[in-house]
Amino acid sequence: MNNDSTHDLQQEAIKATVKKDWKEAISINKKILADNPTDISTLNRLGIAYSMTGNNKKAESCFIKVTKIDQHNQIAKNNLLRLKTNKSASLLNPYSQAVSFIEEPGKSKVLPLVNQAEPKIFSLLNIGEPVTLGHCKHKVKICSMNNVFIGYLPDIISHRLLQLLNAGYKYKTVIKSVNPKTPQVFIQEIHASKKLKGAPSFPLDSSELLPSLSAGESSELPPLEIYDPLMGDES
């Protein structure tokens, strides 16, 4: 098979995957592998297609082949962990088209997580999946919608967000990266408070003080209001 034919088949395989025509995707990806048995992208696509048709054993076999070719391939590693953790797991991401990760200055930001949960927790999460912000001592913790701990926000941003949350700010928070070594969340401000004169949630200068603090007001925190991103803004 020449390069043009292989490229055409790869495009057909991608289209079949996008349309969720899993049987067609399996057929096309197998044709590609007949001439290119070590093609990592094709093996990953085939593994996903097998999983979508309920054949997780063949799916695992594809991902294992990928890790033998490239032991650092994160797609294959994440999918293997997910399948091994939950034998009935689906690799289809229901949130894949639900959110844009474009940052708006002052209003939204991609943030890393620290002191994160075990890798198996991330294997069960999806990119774009809604999560919650919670108050834990002097930090903001991130949990799944069923209250499974995922990680903490860095101290500097935690300090600011705790004050904003308690002043009435509300946020939508979703998973940006499920890589257990470098997990990230995307946080978007959806409601500002007049108490802080509309201060930006994510200023360019991370040391910028909030109006209430610069005026010498108390920084003692009242009980934290936890915002459920699935409920929307009710104020």
C-alpha positions as CSV (number, residue, x, y, z in Angstrom):
1,M,0.0,0.0,0.0
2,N,1.5,3.4,-1.0
3,N,1.5,6.5,1.2
4,D,-1.5,8.1,-0.5
5,S,-3.6,5.0,0.0
6,T,-2.6,4.8,3.7
7,H,-3.4,8.5,4.2
8,D,-6.8,8.1,2.6
9,L,-7.6,5.1,4.8
10,Q,-6.5,7.0,7.9
11,Q,-8.9,9.9,7.0
12,E,-11.7,7.4,6.5
13,A,-10.9,5.8,9.9
14,I,-11.0,9.2,11.6
15,K,-14.4,10.0,9.9
16,A,-15.8,6.7,11.0
17,T,-14.7,7.3,14.6
18,V,-16.2,10.8,14.6
19,K,-19.5,9.4,13.3
20,K,-19.2,6.6,15.9
21,D,-19.5,4.0,13.2
22,W,-17.4,1.6,15.3
23,K,-17.7,-1.5,13.0
24,E,-16.6,0.5,10.0
25,A,-13.8,2.0,12.1
26,I,-12.6,-1.5,13.1
27,S,-12.6,-2.6,9.5
28,I,-10.6,0.4,8.2
29,N,-8.1,0.5,11.0
30,K,-7.4,-3.3,10.5
31,K,-6.7,-2.6,6.8
32,I,-4.1,0.1,7.8
33,L,-2.4,-2.2,10.3
34,A,-2.1,-5.0,7.7
35,D,0.6,-2.9,6.1
36,N,1.6,-0.8,9.1
37,P,1.3,-3.0,12.2
38,T,3.2,-0.6,14.5
39,D,1.2,2.5,13.6
40,I,0.5,3.9,17.1
41,S,-2.4,6.2,16.1
42,T,-4.2,3.4,14.3
43,L,-3.7,1.0,17.2
44,N,-5.2,3.5,19.6
45,R,-8.1,4.1,17.3
46,L,-8.7,0.4,16.9
47,G,-8.6,-0.1,20.7
48,I,-11.2,2.6,21.2
49,A,-13.4,1.1,18.5
50,Y,-13.2,-2.4,20.0
51,S,-14.1,-1.0,23.4
52,M,-17.1,0.8,22.0
53,T,-18.4,-2.5,20.6
54,G,-18.0,-4.2,24.0
55,N,-14.8,-6.1,23.1
56,N,-12.6,-4.8,25.9
57,K,-10.1,-7.8,25.6
58,K,-9.2,-6.9,22.1
59,A,-9.2,-3.2,23.1
60,E,-6.6,-3.9,25.9
61,S,-4.5,-5.9,23.4
62,C,-4.3,-2.9,21.1
63,F,-3.3,-0.6,23.9
64,I,-0.7,-3.0,25.2
65,K,0.9,-3.2,21.7
66,V,1.1,0.6,21.8
67,T,2.9,0.6,25.1
68,K,5.4,-1.9,23.8
69,I,6.2,0.4,20.9
70,D,6.1,3.6,23.0
71,Q,6.0,3.0,26.8
72,H,5.3,6.7,27.4
73,N,2.2,6.9,25.2
74,Q,-0.3,8.5,27.6
75,I,-3.4,7.8,25.5
76,A,-2.8,4.0,25.6
77,K,-1.7,4.1,29.3
78,N,-4.8,6.0,30.4
79,N,-7.1,3.8,28.4
80,L,-5.5,0.6,29.8
81,L,-5.8,1.9,33.4
82,R,-9.5,2.8,32.8
83,L,-10.3,-0.6,31.4
84,K,-8.5,-2.5,34.1
85,T,-10.0,-0.3,36.9
86,N,-13.5,-0.7,35.6
87,K,-14.2,-3.7,33.3
88,S,-17.4,-2.2,32.1
89,A,-15.9,1.2,31.4
90,S,-16.6,3.1,28.2
91,L,-13.9,5.0,26.5
92,L,-16.3,7.4,24.9
93,N,-16.1,10.8,26.4
94,P,-19.6,12.3,26.9
95,Y,-18.2,15.7,27.6
96,S,-15.9,16.0,24.6
97,Q,-17.9,18.8,22.9
98,A,-19.2,20.4,26.1
99,V,-16.6,23.1,26.8
100,S,-14.1,25.4,25.2
101,F,-10.8,25.9,27.0
102,I,-10.1,29.4,25.6
103,E,-8.9,31.6,28.4
104,E,-10.6,35.0,28.8
105,P,-8.2,37.5,30.7
106,G,-9.4,37.9,34.3
107,K,-12.4,35.7,33.8
108,S,-11.1,32.1,33.1
109,K,-7.9,30.2,33.4
110,V,-6.4,26.7,33.1
111,L,-4.8,25.8,36.4
112,P,-2.7,22.8,37.6
113,L,-3.6,20.6,40.5
114,V,-1.2,19.8,43.3
115,N,-1.1,16.9,45.8
116,Q,-3.4,15.1,43.4
117,A,-5.3,11.9,43.9
118,E,-4.0,8.4,42.8
119,P,-3.7,7.7,39.1
120,K,-6.7,5.3,39.1
121,I,-8.9,8.3,40.0
122,F,-7.9,10.1,36.8
123,S,-8.5,7.0,34.7
124,L,-12.2,7.4,35.5
125,L,-12.5,11.1,34.6
126,N,-13.1,12.7,31.3
127,I,-11.8,15.9,29.7
128,G,-14.6,18.5,30.0
129,E,-16.2,16.7,33.0
130,P,-17.7,19.1,35.5
131,V,-16.1,19.1,39.0
132,T,-16.7,21.1,42.2
133,L,-14.7,23.6,44.2
134,G,-14.6,23.0,48.0
135,H,-13.1,24.7,51.0
136,C,-10.5,22.6,52.9
137,K,-8.8,24.6,55.6
138,H,-6.9,27.3,53.7
139,K,-7.0,25.6,50.3
140,V,-9.5,25.0,47.5
141,K,-10.0,21.3,46.8
142,I,-11.3,19.9,43.6
143,C,-13.7,16.9,43.8
144,S,-15.8,15.0,41.3
145,M,-19.6,15.4,41.3
146,N,-19.9,12.4,43.5
147,N,-17.5,13.9,46.0
148,V,-14.3,11.9,45.1
149,F,-11.2,14.0,45.9
150,I,-9.1,14.9,42.8
151,G,-6.6,17.5,44.0
152,Y,-5.9,21.0,45.3
153,L,-5.4,24.3,43.6
154,P,-2.0,25.9,44.2
155,D,-1.8,28.0,47.4
156,I,-1.6,31.5,45.8
157,I,-4.8,31.0,43.7
158,S,-6.5,29.1,46.5
159,H,-6.1,32.1,48.8
160,R,-7.7,34.5,46.3
161,L,-10.5,32.2,45.2
162,L,-11.5,31.4,48.8
163,Q,-12.1,35.1,49.3
164,L,-14.0,35.5,46.0
165,L,-16.2,32.5,46.7
166,N,-17.2,33.8,50.1
167,A,-17.9,37.3,48.6
168,G,-20.4,35.7,46.2
169,Y,-18.4,34.8,43.1
170,K,-19.5,31.7,41.3
171,Y,-17.5,29.5,38.9
172,K,-17.9,26.7,36.4
173,T,-15.0,24.2,36.8
174,V,-14.2,21.3,34.4
175,I,-11.4,18.8,33.9
176,K,-8.8,20.0,31.4
177,S,-6.2,17.2,31.6
178,V,-6.5,13.7,33.0
179,N,-2.8,13.0,32.9
180,P,-2.2,11.9,36.6
181,K,1.3,13.5,36.5
182,T,0.1,16.9,35.3
183,P,-3.6,17.2,35.9
184,Q,-5.4,20.5,35.1
185,V,-8.7,22.1,35.5
186,F,-10.4,25.0,33.6
187,I,-12.1,27.5,35.9
188,Q,-14.5,30.1,34.5
189,E,-16.1,33.0,36.4
190,I,-19.8,33.0,35.8
191,H,-20.9,35.5,38.5
192,A,-19.1,38.4,40.1
193,S,-19.9,40.2,43.3
194,K,-20.5,43.9,43.8
195,K,-18.9,43.5,47.3
196,L,-15.5,43.3,45.6
197,K,-16.4,45.9,42.9
198,G,-16.1,43.2,40.2
199,A,-12.4,42.4,40.9
200,P,-11.0,40.0,38.4
201,S,-10.8,36.4,39.4
202,F,-7.5,35.8,37.6
203,P,-5.5,39.1,37.4
204,L,-2.4,39.2,35.3
205,D,-0.4,40.1,38.4
206,S,-1.1,37.2,40.8
207,S,-0.1,39.4,43.8
208,E,-2.9,41.9,43.1
209,L,-4.9,42.5,46.3
210,L,-8.7,42.3,46.4
211,P,-10.5,45.6,47.3
212,S,-11.7,44.4,50.7
213,L,-8.1,43.4,51.8
214,S,-6.5,46.6,50.5
215,A,-9.1,48.6,52.5
216,G,-8.1,46.8,55.7
217,E,-11.2,44.7,56.1
218,S,-11.2,41.4,57.8
219,S,-10.1,38.4,55.8
220,E,-11.7,35.9,58.1
221,L,-13.7,33.5,55.9
222,P,-17.3,32.6,56.6
223,P,-18.6,29.1,55.7
224,L,-17.9,28.4,52.0
225,E,-20.7,28.2,49.5
226,I,-19.9,25.3,47.1
227,Y,-21.2,25.9,43.6
228,D,-22.5,22.9,41.7
229,P,-21.7,23.6,38.0
230,L,-24.6,21.4,36.8
231,M,-27.2,23.6,38.6
232,G,-26.3,26.8,36.8
233,D,-26.3,30.3,38.2
234,E,-29.4,30.8,40.3
235,S,-28.7,34.4,41.5
